Amino acid sequence: MKVQNITDVDAFFKVIDSCKGTVELVTGEGDRLNLKSKLCQYVSMANIFSQGNVEIPELELVAHESEDVEKLIDFMING
């Protein structure tokens, strides 16, 4: 799933942390980073913000549990 225009990064990671299963960020090179890992969260955000972004324009995520997909969709719709 692709998520776009994340302006509240803290809220986004709270949703990720609340997910039951693994949630992975797919990089441009096709690598998958486990976003449940705080280290991976910091590395991915440092990379995005080092490019001068104030918000996260687009991410490709893979959530392994259907209820986690629903949480992420709800976050994108309702914030």
N, C-alpha and C positions, 0 to 999 in steps of 0.2 A: 504494500500500500504506500502511496505517496502522500505525505503531509506537507502543507505549505503555509507560509507566512506566520510562523510561530513568533509571537512578540513577547510572550511571557514564558521565558525559558524555565524559571523556577516551577511554575505550575505544570509545564510540560514534563519535567523530570519527576514531579510528585505523582503524576499519572503513571509514568513508566515504573516508578518504584512500587506503586500499588498493584501492578500487574502480577498475576499469579504465575505465569510462565515466562519463558525467555522472550525478550524483545531485542531484535538485532537491527543495527543500522547498516545498510548496504552502501559501501563506498563506491566512488566512481570507478575504481579498479575491480569491483566485484567482491572485495573482502567484506566479511561480516563482523561487526563489533557488537559485543553483548552490552546493551545499554543499561542492564541491571548492575553492571560493574561501574563503580564510581570513577575508577581510573579511565575507563573507556568514555564515560560521560565527559570528563575533563579534557581528554585528548580530542574528542570529536568537536567539542565546543571551542577549544583553543584554535583548532584548524579553521572552523567557520568564521570566528570573530577575527582571526589574523588577516582575513581577506577584506577587512573593513566593513563587514556587515553589522548592522545594528539589530537586525532580526534574522531569523533563520528562513531563507527563501523557500527551500524545498529539501525534504529528506525522503529517502526510500527506507521504509521499515518493514520488518517481517515479524509478526507476532504469532506465536505458536499455539495460543489458546483463543478460541472464538470469543470468550468473554473479554479478553484483553483487546481484541480488535474492536469490540463494541465500545470499550472505554476510550480508546484512542479516537474513534469516530465521534463519540460524544464530546470529547475535548475539542476536536476541530470544529464542531458545529456550535457548541455552546460556550467554549472557552474555559 
